[in-house]
Amino acid sequence: MPSITYVQPSGAETTLEVDDGTSLMRAAVTNGVDGIVGECGGQAMCATCHVYVRPEFADALPGISDDEEEMLDCTTAERTGRSRLGCQLPAGGSLDGIVVDVPSDQV
């Protein structure tokens, strides 16, 4: 099973093992990870699953769709070069073991 580690602004970490292909947003919401809201249910329409992907995983990320690009401009926390929507990132494959930082604000 792939793993995902969420790092809170405080430095606290939560590591989950999930089914292959589960989105980072769905895994967080299902398991009660603080700071990931997922208001739109994974449709790239709300930006409440914004995460900062650690640089060592940057080359493994799928491309950003036009919808995700647009929503990343609407994040509450600052958008950076590491910003992605968790609903658009599937666990597993080259993203197995991914580590993401949870922004201080989502809404």
C-alpha positions as CSV (number, residue, x, y, z in Angstrom):
1,M,0.0,0.0,0.0
2,P,1.3,3.5,-0.8
3,S,2.0,5.9,2.0
4,I,1.4,9.6,2.3
5,T,2.8,11.9,5.0
6,Y,1.1,15.1,5.8
7,V,3.2,17.7,7.8
8,Q,1.2,20.3,9.8
9,P,2.5,23.9,10.2
10,S,3.4,22.9,13.8
11,G,5.7,20.1,12.5
12,A,3.3,17.3,13.6
13,E,3.2,14.5,11.0
14,T,0.5,12.0,10.0
15,T,1.5,9.1,7.8
16,L,-1.3,7.0,6.1
17,E,-1.2,3.9,4.1
18,V,-3.9,4.0,1.4
19,D,-5.1,2.0,-1.6
20,D,-3.2,2.7,-4.8
21,G,-4.8,5.6,-6.7
22,T,-6.5,7.2,-3.7
23,S,-6.1,11.0,-4.0
24,L,-4.2,12.8,-1.3
25,M,-7.3,14.8,-0.6
26,R,-9.6,11.7,-0.2
27,A,-7.1,10.0,2.1
28,A,-6.8,13.1,4.3
29,V,-10.5,13.7,4.6
30,T,-11.4,10.0,5.2
31,N,-8.8,9.8,7.9
32,G,-9.4,13.1,9.6
33,V,-6.1,14.9,8.7
34,D,-6.4,18.5,10.1
35,G,-6.1,21.2,7.5
36,I,-7.5,19.4,4.4
37,V,-11.1,20.2,3.9
38,G,-12.0,19.0,0.4
39,E,-15.3,20.9,0.1
40,C,-15.9,20.1,-3.5
41,G,-15.3,16.4,-3.1
42,G,-12.3,16.2,-5.4
43,Q,-13.5,18.1,-8.5
44,A,-10.8,20.7,-8.5
45,M,-13.4,23.4,-7.8
46,C,-12.6,24.8,-4.4
47,A,-8.8,24.7,-3.5
48,T,-9.5,23.5,0.0
49,C,-7.1,20.6,-0.4
50,H,-4.2,22.8,-1.2
51,V,-0.8,21.2,-0.2
52,Y,2.8,22.0,-0.7
53,V,4.6,19.1,-2.2
54,R,8.2,18.5,-0.9
55,P,10.8,19.2,-3.6
56,E,12.1,15.7,-3.8
57,F,8.7,14.6,-5.3
58,A,8.4,17.4,-7.9
59,D,9.6,15.3,-10.8
60,A,7.2,12.5,-10.1
61,L,4.1,14.8,-10.1
62,P,1.5,14.6,-12.9
63,G,1.0,17.7,-15.0
64,I,-1.3,20.5,-13.8
65,S,-4.6,20.7,-15.6
66,D,-6.1,24.0,-16.6
67,D,-8.8,23.6,-13.9
68,E,-6.2,22.9,-11.2
69,E,-4.1,25.9,-12.4
70,E,-7.1,28.2,-12.1
71,M,-8.0,26.9,-8.6
72,L,-4.4,27.3,-7.4
73,D,-4.8,31.0,-8.0
74,C,-7.7,30.9,-5.5
75,T,-5.9,29.4,-2.5
76,T,-6.2,31.0,0.9
77,A,-2.6,30.4,1.8
78,E,0.1,31.7,-0.4
79,R,0.6,29.8,-3.7
80,T,4.2,28.7,-4.3
81,G,6.0,26.7,-6.9
82,R,5.3,23.6,-4.6
83,S,1.5,24.2,-4.5
84,R,-0.8,21.5,-5.8
85,L,-4.4,20.4,-5.1
86,G,-4.4,17.1,-3.2
87,C,-7.5,16.0,-5.1
88,Q,-5.4,15.8,-8.3
89,L,-2.6,13.8,-6.9
90,P,-3.1,10.0,-6.7
91,A,-1.1,8.0,-4.2
92,G,1.1,5.2,-5.4
93,G,3.5,4.6,-8.3
94,S,6.2,7.3,-8.4
95,L,4.3,9.2,-5.6
96,D,4.6,6.3,-3.1
97,G,5.9,7.8,0.1
98,I,5.0,11.4,-0.9
99,V,5.4,14.0,1.8
100,V,3.3,17.2,1.7
101,D,3.1,20.3,3.9
102,V,-0.4,21.4,4.9
103,P,-0.9,25.1,4.6
104,S,-1.8,27.1,7.7
105,D,-5.2,28.1,6.1
106,Q,-7.6,26.5,3.6
107,V,-10.8,28.6,3.9
